[in-house]
Structures are given as structure tokens and as C-alpha cells.
Amino acid sequence: MPTSKTRDCNRPFPLLLRARVREESGQSLLELALTLPMLFVMLIGAVEFGRLAYASIEIANAARAGTAYGSLSLINAADITGMQNAATQDGLDVTKWKTTGLTATAQELCACSNSPTTLITCTAAATTCVSPVRTLVFVKVSTTATIDPLFYVPLLPKSYVLSSQAIMRSPQ
């Protein structure tokens, strides 16, 4: 007999638990339906941010490749077209995406050894840097690309303009 009383005492608890589980059966599905779009938007944002970060790194590397070519020798420092070609060839990965292409501009700049941070044109350096001051030769390459997003968001721009520049000294 005591066993039947203990069963009777324990019987309401499983019934209440079953009733509570039935009440919450759709709650998980509803929570998933509410959070899934938010997670999807966050995933798209992360992908888009990653693309822009990668493109920015590639554009900076392309500028460095152009200056590396130009700084190899004084002959290459005067080869503006060669520096631009080196930069655009290095940035080919960026042009595979939705872009308007990578453009590169190159310059040969000079500075006097007594003020190496003040860059001037090399034609002006002949008159500005008088002996015993030496003329230092630098090359500068600027790269720019316009990246279109994969997914357009109304409050964000329709395209992103990414640019970089690199300056390197030529050996003398």
C-alpha cells in the first residue's frame, strides 16, 4: 500500500512537467526564427568587411611592388611606366572582383640630404641641393581601386574607393 501512495504523490509532478514541455514546444523554433535573420545579416557584414580588408591589403601591396621595382636602380626610378605596370600586375587579384580596376600612378622625387623629409621634383633638386649636400632619389607609387559591395545596403555607399601609396628610396 505505501507504494501506491508514493506513486500517487509523484504522479502530478510528471504530468506538470509534460504540460510545461508542451507549452514550450514552439519556443525554440520561434527563437530560431527571430535570431536567424540577425545572424545572417552579421555573416554578410563580416564577409563584406573581410573583402574590403583583403582588397585594401592587396592595393597597398601593389603600391609597394611598384616602389620596389622603381627603387632597384636609378634607371628603374626613371621608368615611370615600368613602376605602374609592376603595381598593376601585382594587384591583379583585386581586379577579379566587382571593381572598376586598379590604377597606379608613379613619380620620381628627390630630396636634399640635409632635409630628407622634404620631397621636391628632381629638376628642382639640381639647383636646391648644392655641394656638399647630396641629392637623394625616391620613388612614389599611388594605387586606387573602386570596389562594389556584393550586397547593397541602402544606408551604405554603392561603392568603396580604396587607395594607398608607398614611397621608397633608390640606392645611389
C-alpha positions, 0 to 999 in steps of 0.5 A: 500500500505505501507504494501506491501512495508514493506513486500517487504523490509523484504522479502530478509532478510528471504530468506538470512537467509534460504540460510545461514541455508542451507549452514550450514546444514552439519556443525554440523554433520561434527563437530560431526564427527571430535570431536567424535573420540577425545572424545572417545579416552579421555573416554578410557584414563580416564577409563584406568587411573581410573583402574590403580588408583583403582588397585594401591589403592587396592595393597597398601591396601593389603600391609597394611592388611598384616602389620596389621595382622603381627603387632597384636602380636609378634607371628603374626610378626613371621608368615611370611606366615600368613602376605602374605596370609592376603595381598593376600586375601585382594587384591583379587579384583585386581586379577579379572582383566587382571593381572598376580596376586598379590604377597606379600612378608613379613619380620620381622625387628627390630630396636634399640630404640635409632635409630628407623629409622634404620631397621636391621634383628632381629638376628642382633638386639640381639647383636646391641641393648644392655641394656638399649636400647630396641629392637623394632619389625616391620613388612614389607609387599611388594605387586606387581601386573602386570596389562594389559591395556584393550586397547593397545596403541602402544606408551604405555607399554603392561603392568603396574607393580604396587607395594607398601609396608607398614611397621608397628610396633608390640606392645611389 
